[in-house]
Amino acid sequence: MTPLLRLAAMPLMIALAAPAVHAAAPSEMAALAKAEDAYARAVSGGDLAALAQTLSDDLVYVHASGQVQDKSQYLQGTADAGFPVRSARVIERNVEIAGRIGVIVGIIGYDVGKGENPARYLAVYRKEHGRWLLLRWQNTRLAQAGR
């Protein structure tokens, strides 16, 4: 193959070697959003078993304070604190899915007894045995006007 022909064929070779990127089906995106809604209900519902069912065994949960917990630590801490979150409401979410991994960036409103406090969050879900489970979570408080 001549150098000129190799150069001309390079874009085709790169395109063929690159992994295909497909948009997730709307039904899959809706299923992921539904899983996240189940997590939001469970975290404020006082039902440890329901909360555990929304979490991957490989969970890494990073609180706004910087505290890092695995699944058992997160569940134990939530139970020990008496389910401090009274309500959790997803205010905004942007969903992306690549294969078995779903990433959500959004804003969630937590009420821990002092009114709703919004936080920006990054959540990573993994599809395990046909279900979307929370794999990674990190959030940071949003500044509110007047504070």
OpenMM code with the backbone's topology and positions (N, CA, C; nanometers):
from openmm import Vec3, app, unit

residues = "MET THR PRO LEU LEU ARG LEU ALA ALA MET PRO LEU MET ILE ALA LEU ALA ALA PRO ALA VAL HIS ALA ALA ALA PRO SER GLU MET ALA ALA LEU ALA LYS ALA GLU ASP ALA TYR ALA ARG ALA VAL SER GLY GLY ASP LEU ALA ALA LEU ALA GLN THR LEU SER ASP ASP LEU VAL TYR VAL HIS ALA SER GLY GLN VAL GLN ASP LYS SER GLN TYR LEU GLN GLY THR ALA ASP ALA GLY PHE PRO VAL ARG SER ALA ARG VAL ILE GLU ARG ASN VAL GLU ILE ALA GLY ARG ILE GLY VAL ILE VAL GLY ILE ILE GLY TYR ASP VAL GLY LYS GLY GLU ASN PRO ALA ARG TYR LEU ALA VAL TYR ARG LYS GLU HIS GLY ARG TRP LEU LEU LEU ARG TRP GLN ASN THR ARG LEU ALA GLN ALA GLY ARG".split()
positions = [
    Vec3(0.0858, -0.1166, 0.0000),
    Vec3(0.0000, 0.0000, 0.0000),
    Vec3(0.0906, 0.1230, 0.0000),
    Vec3(0.0619, 0.2168, -0.0879),
    Vec3(0.1427, 0.3387, -0.0966),
    Vec3(0.1135, 0.4296, 0.0222),
    Vec3(0.2095, 0.5168, 0.0565),
    Vec3(0.1865, 0.6086, 0.1694),
    Vec3(0.0610, 0.6935, 0.1515),
    Vec3(0.0340, 0.7381, 0.0290),
    Vec3(-0.0840, 0.8212, 0.0047),
    Vec3(-0.2126, 0.7412, 0.0268),
    Vec3(-0.2127, 0.6162, -0.0183),
    Vec3(-0.3300, 0.5314, 0.0003),
    Vec3(-0.3508, 0.4998, 0.1489),
    Vec3(-0.2402, 0.4749, 0.2222),
    Vec3(-0.2509, 0.4511, 0.3667),
    Vec3(-0.3105, 0.5720, 0.4370),
    Vec3(-0.2645, 0.6910, 0.3985),
    Vec3(-0.3143, 0.8140, 0.4593),
    Vec3(-0.4631, 0.8318, 0.4295),
    Vec3(-0.5039, 0.8012, 0.3076),
    Vec3(-0.6446, 0.8152, 0.2700),
    Vec3(-0.7319, 0.7131, 0.3421),
    Vec3(-0.6779, 0.5947, 0.3704),
    Vec3(-0.7556, 0.4895, 0.4355),
    Vec3(-0.7620, 0.5067, 0.5870),
    Vec3(-0.6763, 0.5924, 0.6440),
    Vec3(-0.6691, 0.6062, 0.7895),
    Vec3(-0.8019, 0.6459, 0.8541),
    Vec3(-0.8760, 0.7441, 0.8036),
    Vec3(-1.0040, 0.7772, 0.8685),
    Vec3(-1.1009, 0.6589, 0.8724),
    Vec3(-1.1018, 0.5784, 0.7669),
    Vec3(-1.1889, 0.4612, 0.7643),
    Vec3(-1.1446, 0.3596, 0.8691),
    Vec3(-1.0138, 0.3368, 0.8818),
    Vec3(-0.9638, 0.2417, 0.9815),
    Vec3(-0.9955, 0.2899, 1.1229),
    Vec3(-0.9810, 0.4191, 1.1476),
    Vec3(-1.0119, 0.4741, 1.2800),
    Vec3(-1.1605, 0.4583, 1.3097),
    Vec3(-1.2439, 0.4882, 1.2122),
    Vec3(-1.3887, 0.4769, 1.2318),
    Vec3(-1.4298, 0.3331, 1.2605),
    Vec3(-1.3676, 0.2380, 1.1919),
    Vec3(-1.4017, 0.0978, 1.2140),
    Vec3(-1.3510, 0.0468, 1.3485),
    Vec3(-1.2396, 0.1024, 1.3955),
    Vec3(-1.1820, 0.0579, 1.5225),
    Vec3(-1.2520, 0.1201, 1.6424),
    Vec3(-1.3154, 0.2353, 1.6248),
    Vec3(-1.3802, 0.3049, 1.7367),
    Vec3(-1.5044, 0.2290, 1.7805),
    Vec3(-1.5293, 0.2235, 1.9102),
    Vec3(-1.6514, 0.1568, 1.9571),
    Vec3(-1.7744, 0.2345, 1.9125),
    Vec3(-1.8770, 0.1619, 1.8826),
    Vec3(-2.0013, 0.2257, 1.8394),
    Vec3(-2.0696, 0.2913, 1.9587),
    Vec3(-2.1189, 0.4105, 1.9377),
    Vec3(-2.1930, 0.4813, 2.0409),
    Vec3(-2.3381, 0.4869, 1.9958),
    Vec3(-2.4251, 0.4339, 2.0771),
    Vec3(-2.5669, 0.4312, 2.0440),
    Vec3(-2.6438, 0.5085, 2.1495),
    Vec3(-2.7421, 0.5810, 2.1042),
    Vec3(-2.8292, 0.6493, 2.1999),
    Vec3(-2.9132, 0.5439, 2.2715),
    Vec3(-2.9293, 0.5611, 2.4004),
    Vec3(-3.0102, 0.4670, 2.4778),
    Vec3(-3.1563, 0.4820, 2.4387),
    Vec3(-3.2259, 0.3718, 2.4410),
    Vec3(-3.3689, 0.3741, 2.4115),
    Vec3(-3.4410, 0.4553, 2.5182),
    Vec3(-3.5437, 0.5306, 2.4778),
    Vec3(-3.6199, 0.6077, 2.5768),
    Vec3(-3.6716, 0.5207, 2.6918),
    Vec3(-3.7082, 0.3966, 2.6629),
    Vec3(-3.7583, 0.3092, 2.7695),
    Vec3(-3.6485, 0.2768, 2.8707),
    Vec3(-3.5243, 0.2650, 2.8253),
    Vec3(-3.4130, 0.2369, 2.9159),
    Vec3(-3.3829, 0.3590, 3.0020),
    Vec3(-3.3910, 0.4774, 2.9417),
    Vec3(-3.3690, 0.6002, 3.0180),
    Vec3(-3.4796, 0.6183, 3.1219),
    Vec3(-3.6019, 0.5842, 3.0844),
    Vec3(-3.7139, 0.5927, 3.1790),
    Vec3(-3.6964, 0.4918, 3.2922),
    Vec3(-3.6456, 0.3730, 3.2613),
    Vec3(-3.6222, 0.2716, 3.3649),
    Vec3(-3.5159, 0.3191, 3.4634),
    Vec3(-3.4128, 0.3858, 3.4131),
    Vec3(-3.3083, 0.4380, 3.5016),
    Vec3(-3.3642, 0.5497, 3.5900),
    Vec3(-3.4426, 0.6394, 3.5319),
    Vec3(-3.5046, 0.7467, 3.6109),
    Vec3(-3.5979, 0.6878, 3.7171),
    Vec3(-3.6693, 0.5814, 3.6822),
    Vec3(-3.7581, 0.5149, 3.7784),
    Vec3(-3.6772, 0.4539, 3.8933),
    Vec3(-3.5619, 0.3964, 3.8622),
    Vec3(-3.4749, 0.3399, 3.9666),
    Vec3(-3.4256, 0.4497, 4.0597),
    Vec3(-3.3930, 0.5645, 4.0025),
    Vec3(-3.3476, 0.6749, 4.0866),
    Vec3(-3.4617, 0.7284, 4.1735),
    Vec3(-3.5806, 0.7345, 4.1190),
    Vec3(-3.6964, 0.7758, 4.1990),
    Vec3(-3.7196, 0.6783, 4.3147),
    Vec3(-3.6986, 0.5490, 4.2893),
    Vec3(-3.7136, 0.4488, 4.3957),
    Vec3(-3.6098, 0.4718, 4.5048),
    Vec3(-3.4876, 0.5076, 4.4659),
    Vec3(-3.3843, 0.5390, 4.5649),
    Vec3(-3.4269, 0.6604, 4.6483),
    Vec3(-3.4761, 0.7654, 4.5824),
    Vec3(-3.5166, 0.8876, 4.6536),
    Vec3(-3.6287, 0.8581, 4.7534),
    Vec3(-3.7235, 0.7733, 4.7137),
    Vec3(-3.8315, 0.7349, 4.8063),
    Vec3(-3.7762, 0.6517, 4.9219),
    Vec3(-3.6875, 0.5588, 4.8903),
    Vec3(-3.6350, 0.4673, 4.9924),
    Vec3(-3.5485, 0.5389, 5.0948),
    Vec3(-3.4710, 0.6382, 5.0503),
    Vec3(-3.3798, 0.7059, 5.1429),
    Vec3(-3.4561, 0.7850, 5.2485),
    Vec3(-3.5805, 0.8191, 5.2190),
    Vec3(-3.6608, 0.8937, 5.3163),
    Vec3(-3.7757, 0.8111, 5.3736),
    Vec3(-3.7852, 0.6858, 5.3329),
    Vec3(-3.9011, 0.6056, 5.3702),
    Vec3(-3.8905, 0.5270, 5.4986),
    Vec3(-3.7725, 0.5206, 5.5580),
    Vec3(-3.7584, 0.4470, 5.6829),
    Vec3(-3.7546, 0.2963, 5.6671),
    Vec3(-3.7433, 0.2472, 5.5433),
    Vec3(-3.7422, 0.1036, 5.5177),
    Vec3(-3.6033, 0.0642, 5.4686),
    Vec3(-3.5218, 0.0109, 5.5587),
    Vec3(-3.3838, -0.0233, 5.5265),
    Vec3(-3.3750, -0.1280, 5.4157),
    Vec3(-3.4657, -0.2246, 5.4156),
    Vec3(-3.4647, -0.3288, 5.3126),
    Vec3(-3.4922, -0.2692, 5.1748),
    Vec3(-3.5873, -0.1765, 5.1663),
    Vec3(-3.6177, -0.1115, 5.0385),
    Vec3(-3.4981, -0.0303, 4.9907),
    Vec3(-3.4318, 0.0396, 5.0827),
    Vec3(-3.3134, 0.1172, 5.0466),
    Vec3(-3.2029, 0.0251, 4.9967),
    Vec3(-3.1790, -0.0840, 5.0663),
    Vec3(-3.0734, -0.1787, 5.0276),
    Vec3(-3.0965, -0.2340, 4.8877),
    Vec3(-3.2218, -0.2524, 4.8489),
    Vec3(-3.2537, -0.3074, 4.7169),
    Vec3(-3.2228, -0.2113, 4.6034),
    Vec3(-3.2013, -0.0836, 4.6332),
    Vec3(-3.1698, 0.0141, 4.5286),
    Vec3(-3.0192, 0.0302, 4.5092),
    Vec3(-2.9396, -0.0346, 4.5951),
    Vec3(-2.7949, -0.0131, 4.5978),
    Vec3(-2.7176, -0.1342, 4.5470),
    Vec3(-2.6127, -0.1080, 4.4703),
    Vec3(-2.5199, -0.2133, 4.4298),
    Vec3(-2.4373, -0.2559, 4.5508),
    Vec3(-2.3956, -0.3798, 4.5541),
    Vec3(-2.3061, -0.4255, 4.6606),
    Vec3(-2.1719, -0.3530, 4.6541),
    Vec3(-2.1397, -0.2956, 4.5387),
    Vec3(-2.0135, -0.2235, 4.5182),
    Vec3(-2.0276, -0.0728, 4.5394),
    Vec3(-2.1328, -0.0309, 4.6066),
    Vec3(-2.1593, 0.1114, 4.6268),
    Vec3(-2.0413, 0.1845, 4.6913),
    Vec3(-2.0130, 0.3031, 4.6391),
    Vec3(-1.9260, 0.4010, 4.7050),
    Vec3(-2.0086, 0.5285, 4.7123),
    Vec3(-2.0383, 0.5733, 4.8341),
    Vec3(-2.1253, 0.6880, 4.8577),
    Vec3(-2.0421, 0.7983, 4.9210),
    Vec3(-2.0342, 0.9127, 4.8528),
    Vec3(-1.9583, 1.0269, 4.9037),
    Vec3(-2.0582, 1.1353, 4.9424),
    Vec3(-2.0640, 1.1640, 5.0722),
    Vec3(-2.1544, 1.2658, 5.1250),
    Vec3(-2.1007, 1.4056, 5.0938),
    Vec3(-2.1875, 1.5052, 5.1035),
    Vec3(-2.1464, 1.6443, 5.0819),
    Vec3(-2.0373, 1.6854, 5.1797),
    Vec3(-2.0318, 1.6208, 5.2943),
    Vec3(-1.9290, 1.6502, 5.3953),
    Vec3(-1.7927, 1.5938, 5.3568),
    Vec3(-1.7907, 1.5061, 5.2566),
    Vec3(-1.6674, 1.4401, 5.2167),
    Vec3(-1.6544, 1.2995, 5.2724),
    Vec3(-1.7432, 1.2614, 5.3630),
    Vec3(-1.7393, 1.1266, 5.4195),
    Vec3(-1.7665, 1.0241, 5.3095),
    Vec3(-1.6867, 0.9178, 5.3066),
    Vec3(-1.7005, 0.8119, 5.2070),
    Vec3(-1.7444, 0.6840, 5.2774),
    Vec3(-1.8477, 0.6191, 5.2204),
    Vec3(-1.8989, 0.4953, 5.2792),
    Vec3(-1.9220, 0.3906, 5.1715),
    Vec3(-1.9054, 0.2638, 5.2105),
    Vec3(-1.9474, 0.1548, 5.1239),
    Vec3(-2.0943, 0.1238, 5.1560),
    Vec3(-2.1482, 0.0214, 5.0937),
    Vec3(-2.2908, -0.0078, 5.1108),
    Vec3(-2.3266, -0.0360, 5.2561),
    Vec3(-2.2520, -0.1230, 5.3209),
    Vec3(-2.2888, -0.1585, 5.4587),
    Vec3(-2.2744, -0.0392, 5.5525),
    Vec3(-2.1710, 0.0417, 5.5328),
    Vec3(-2.1532, 0.1611, 5.6165),
    Vec3(-2.2653, 0.2619, 5.5925),
    Vec3(-2.3033, 0.2786, 5.4665),
    Vec3(-2.4103, 0.3724, 5.4325),
    Vec3(-2.5427, 0.3283, 5.4951),
    Vec3(-2.5756, 0.2005, 5.4810),
    Vec3(-2.7006, 0.1505, 5.5384),
    Vec3(-2.6986, 0.1601, 5.6906),
    Vec3(-2.5869, 0.1234, 5.7514),
    Vec3(-2.5761, 0.1300, 5.8973),
    Vec3(-2.5863, 0.2743, 5.9457),
    Vec3(-2.5178, 0.3650, 5.8773),
    Vec3(-2.5226, 0.5062, 5.9156),
    Vec3(-2.6611, 0.5657, 5.9018),
    Vec3(-2.7304, 0.5270, 5.7955),
    Vec3(-2.8669, 0.5757, 5.7741),
    Vec3(-2.9597, 0.5227, 5.8832),
    Vec3(-2.9462, 0.3950, 5.9151),
    Vec3(-3.0297, 0.3354, 6.0205),
    Vec3(-2.9969, 0.3960, 6.1566),
    Vec3(-2.8677, 0.4106, 6.1867),
    Vec3(-2.8266, 0.4661, 6.3163),
    Vec3(-2.8764, 0.6089, 6.3352),
    Vec3(-2.8830, 0.6833, 6.2253),
    Vec3(-2.9290, 0.8223, 6.2327),
    Vec3(-3.0816, 0.8317, 6.2311),
    Vec3(-3.1485, 0.7173, 6.2218),
    Vec3(-3.2950, 0.7177, 6.2232),
    Vec3(-3.3557, 0.7727, 6.0957),
    Vec3(-3.2936, 0.7430, 5.9823),
    Vec3(-3.3401, 0.7930, 5.8529),
    Vec3(-3.3613, 0.9443, 5.8603),
    Vec3(-3.2529, 1.0208, 5.8669),
    Vec3(-3.2642, 1.1653, 5.8874),
    Vec3(-3.3286, 1.2411, 5.7714),
    Vec3(-3.3273, 1.1837, 5.6518),
    Vec3(-3.3862, 1.2516, 5.5362),
    Vec3(-3.5372, 1.2310, 5.5410),
    Vec3(-3.6103, 1.3407, 5.5589),
    Vec3(-3.7570, 1.3321, 5.5640),
    Vec3(-3.8169, 1.3209, 5.4249),
    Vec3(-3.7536, 1.3873, 5.3290),
    Vec3(-3.7965, 1.3742, 5.1900),
    Vec3(-3.6775, 1.4020, 5.0994),
    Vec3(-3.6814, 1.3402, 4.9831),
    Vec3(-3.5797, 1.3614, 4.8802),
    Vec3(-3.6542, 1.3747, 4.7482),
    Vec3(-3.6348, 1.4883, 4.6831),
    Vec3(-3.7093, 1.5174, 4.5603),
    Vec3(-3.6112, 1.5533, 4.4498),
    Vec3(-3.6152, 1.4761, 4.3405),
    Vec3(-3.5306, 1.5072, 4.2257),
    Vec3(-3.5888, 1.6303, 4.1572),
    Vec3(-3.5086, 1.7357, 4.1511),
    Vec3(-3.5516, 1.8628, 4.0931),
    Vec3(-3.5132, 1.8698, 3.9459),
    Vec3(-3.3963, 1.8196, 3.9160),
    Vec3(-3.3438, 1.8246, 3.7791),
    Vec3(-3.2575, 1.7018, 3.7584),
    Vec3(-3.2652, 1.6438, 3.6379),
    Vec3(-3.1756, 1.5318, 3.6095),
    Vec3(-3.1483, 1.5219, 3.4602),
    Vec3(-3.0243, 1.4906, 3.4306),
    Vec3(-2.9801, 1.4649, 3.2943),
    Vec3(-2.9224, 1.3243, 3.2934),
    Vec3(-2.9784, 1.2399, 3.2078),
    Vec3(-2.9453, 1.0976, 3.2067),
    Vec3(-2.8670, 1.0631, 3.0810),
    Vec3(-2.7606, 0.9848, 3.0992),
    Vec3(-2.6858, 0.9273, 2.9872),
    Vec3(-2.6616, 0.7810, 3.0185),
    Vec3(-2.6715, 0.6980, 2.9164),
    Vec3(-2.6496, 0.5547, 2.9337),
    Vec3(-2.5507, 0.5073, 2.8290),
    Vec3(-2.4544, 0.4269, 2.8734),
    Vec3(-2.3588, 0.3620, 2.7841),
    Vec3(-2.3510, 0.2155, 2.8267),
    Vec3(-2.4206, 0.1312, 2.7546),
    Vec3(-2.4213, -0.0107, 2.7899),
    Vec3(-2.4916, -0.0345, 2.9220),
    Vec3(-2.4186, -0.0956, 3.0166),
    Vec3(-2.4759, -0.1279, 3.1483),
    Vec3(-2.4520, -0.0185, 3.2506),
    Vec3(-2.3968, 0.0941, 3.2081),
    Vec3(-2.3671, 0.2047, 3.2989),
    Vec3(-2.4560, 0.3240, 3.2649),
    Vec3(-2.5192, 0.3787, 3.3669),
    Vec3(-2.5999, 0.4990, 3.3516),
    Vec3(-2.5439, 0.6074, 3.4420),
    Vec3(-2.5347, 0.7269, 3.3889),
    Vec3(-2.4826, 0.8409, 3.4650),
    Vec3(-2.5909, 0.9473, 3.4707),
    Vec3(-2.6152, 0.9965, 3.5907),
    Vec3(-2.7138, 1.1025, 3.6090),
    Vec3(-2.6465, 1.2184, 3.6801),
    Vec3(-2.6639, 1.3367, 3.6244),
    Vec3(-2.6189, 1.4607, 3.6872),
    Vec3(-2.7447, 1.5421, 3.7102),
    Vec3(-2.7624, 1.5902, 3.8322),
    Vec3(-2.8850, 1.6632, 3.8586),
    Vec3(-2.8812, 1.7418, 3.9871),
    Vec3(-2.9996, 1.7830, 4.0266),
    Vec3(-3.0183, 1.8546, 4.1532),
    Vec3(-3.1268, 1.7802, 4.2300),
    Vec3(-3.0990, 1.7546, 4.3574),
    Vec3(-3.1944, 1.6869, 4.4440),
    Vec3(-3.2205, 1.7765, 4.5641),
    Vec3(-3.3441, 1.7795, 4.6082),
    Vec3(-3.3794, 1.8565, 4.7273),
    Vec3(-3.3978, 1.7627, 4.8446),
    Vec3(-3.3174, 1.7824, 4.9477),
    Vec3(-3.3271, 1.7028, 5.0707),
    Vec3(-3.3931, 1.7862, 5.1785),
    Vec3(-3.4821, 1.7242, 5.2550),
    Vec3(-3.5360, 1.7879, 5.3749),
    Vec3(-3.4955, 1.7017, 5.4933),
    Vec3(-3.4105, 1.7573, 5.5784),
    Vec3(-3.3668, 1.6863, 5.6991),
    Vec3(-3.4216, 1.7559, 5.8234),
    Vec3(-3.5378, 1.8206, 5.8067),
    Vec3(-3.6041, 1.8853, 5.9194),
    Vec3(-3.5867, 2.0351, 5.9250),
    Vec3(-3.5160, 2.0914, 5.8301),
    Vec3(-3.4927, 2.2365, 5.8282),
    Vec3(-3.5343, 2.2959, 5.6942),
    Vec3(-3.6309, 2.2342, 5.6297),
    Vec3(-3.6711, 2.2787, 5.4971),
    Vec3(-3.5860, 2.2101, 5.3916),
    Vec3(-3.6280, 2.2254, 5.2680),
    Vec3(-3.5580, 2.1596, 5.1582),
    Vec3(-3.4267, 2.2296, 5.1275),
    Vec3(-3.3205, 2.1521, 5.1209),
    Vec3(-3.1883, 2.2021, 5.0841),
    Vec3(-3.1443, 2.1336, 4.9557),
    Vec3(-3.1210, 2.2110, 4.8505),
    Vec3(-3.0813, 2.1494, 4.7240),
    Vec3(-2.9330, 2.1122, 4.7223),
    Vec3(-2.9046, 2.0065, 4.6499),
    Vec3(-2.7668, 1.9622, 4.6303),
    Vec3(-2.7508, 1.9183, 4.4852),
    Vec3(-2.6376, 1.9511, 4.4271),
    Vec3(-2.6046, 1.9001, 4.2937),
    Vec3(-2.5409, 1.7638, 4.3146),
    Vec3(-2.5778, 1.6681, 4.2309),
    Vec3(-2.5262, 1.5328, 4.2500),
    Vec3(-2.4835, 1.4680, 4.1194),
    Vec3(-2.3966, 1.3705, 4.1353),
    Vec3(-2.3537, 1.2822, 4.0273),
    Vec3(-2.3810, 1.1407, 4.0758),
    Vec3(-2.4618, 1.0682, 4.0022),
    Vec3(-2.4954, 0.9303, 4.0378),
    Vec3(-2.4579, 0.8396, 3.9214),
    Vec3(-2.3948, 0.7295, 3.9538),
    Vec3(-2.3606, 0.6287, 3.8538),
    Vec3(-2.4361, 0.5020, 3.8911),
    Vec3(-2.5114, 0.4520, 3.7959),
    Vec3(-2.5871, 0.3287, 3.8148),
    Vec3(-2.5285, 0.2208, 3.7248),
    Vec3(-2.5401, 0.0963, 3.7692),
    Vec3(-2.4982, -0.0170, 3.6870),
    Vec3(-2.6157, -0.1130, 3.6781),
    Vec3(-2.6394, -0.1625, 3.5584),
    Vec3(-2.7470, -0.2602, 3.5401),
    Vec3(-2.6943, -0.3967, 3.5827),
    Vec3(-2.7549, -0.4501, 3.6881),
    Vec3(-2.7153, -0.5784, 3.7444),
    Vec3(-2.8370, -0.6699, 3.7479),
    Vec3(-2.8265, -0.7832, 3.6823),
    Vec3(-2.9362, -0.8812, 3.6805),
    Vec3(-3.0676, -0.8159, 3.6375),
    Vec3(-3.0583, -0.7277, 3.5379),
    Vec3(-3.1773, -0.6645, 3.4813),
    Vec3(-3.2301, -0.5440, 3.5564),
    Vec3(-3.1597, -0.5008, 3.6637),
    Vec3(-3.2071, -0.3866, 3.7435),
    Vec3(-3.0983, -0.2810, 3.7525),
    Vec3(-3.1383, -0.1545, 3.7486),
    Vec3(-3.0448, -0.0442, 3.7684),
    Vec3(-3.0222, -0.0252, 3.9183),
    Vec3(-2.8958, -0.0355, 3.9610),
    Vec3(-2.8608, -0.0196, 4.1019),
    Vec3(-2.7583, 0.0920, 4.1170),
    Vec3(-2.7709, 0.1682, 4.2240),
    Vec3(-2.6797, 0.2794, 4.2500),
    Vec3(-2.5411, 0.2251, 4.2820),
    Vec3(-2.4427, 0.2670, 4.2030),
    Vec3(-2.3046, 0.2211, 4.2161),
    Vec3(-2.2153, 0.3268, 4.2811),
    Vec3(-2.2343, 0.4531, 4.2424),
    Vec3(-2.1554, 0.5644, 4.2962),
    Vec3(-2.2478, 0.6838, 4.3160),
    Vec3(-2.2229, 0.7580, 4.4225),
    Vec3(-2.3003, 0.8795, 4.4508),
    Vec3(-2.2066, 0.9825, 4.5091),
    Vec3(-2.2183, 1.1041, 4.4605),
    Vec3(-2.1467, 1.2158, 4.5212),
    Vec3(-2.2332, 1.3393, 4.5053),
    Vec3(-2.2455, 1.4166, 4.6130),
    Vec3(-2.3234, 1.5397, 4.6031),
    Vec3(-2.2533, 1.6520, 4.6762),
    Vec3(-2.2934, 1.7717, 4.6387),
    Vec3(-2.2410, 1.8915, 4.7037),
    Vec3(-2.3557, 1.9891, 4.7215),
    Vec3(-2.3591, 2.0528, 4.8361),
    Vec3(-2.4668, 2.1480, 4.8642),
    Vec3(-2.4592, 2.2659, 4.7681),
    Vec3(-2.5761, 2.3174, 4.7353),
    Vec3(-2.5837, 2.4391, 4.6550),
    Vec3(-2.6059, 2.5577, 4.7473),
    Vec3(-2.5367, 2.6649, 4.7194),
    Vec3(-2.5583, 2.7873, 4.7974),
    Vec3(-2.6963, 2.8412, 4.7630),
    Vec3(-2.7668, 2.8892, 4.8641),
    Vec3(-2.8981, 2.9489, 4.8413),
    Vec3(-2.8887, 3.0980, 4.8672),
    Vec3(-2.9700, 3.1733, 4.7955),
    Vec3(-2.9727, 3.3185, 4.8137),
    Vec3(-3.0074, 3.3513, 4.9583),
    Vec3(-2.9393, 3.4480, 5.0139),
    Vec3(-2.9687, 3.4917, 5.1493),
    Vec3(-2.8964, 3.4141, 5.2574),
    Vec3(-2.8115, 3.3200, 5.2188),
    Vec3(-2.7378, 3.2411, 5.3194),
    Vec3(-2.5954, 3.2859, 5.3285),
] * unit.nanometer
topology = app.Topology()
chain = topology.addChain("A")
for resn in residues:
    res = topology.addResidue(resn, chain)
    for name in ("N", "CA", "C"):
        topology.addAtom(name, app.Element.getBySymbol(name[0]), res)
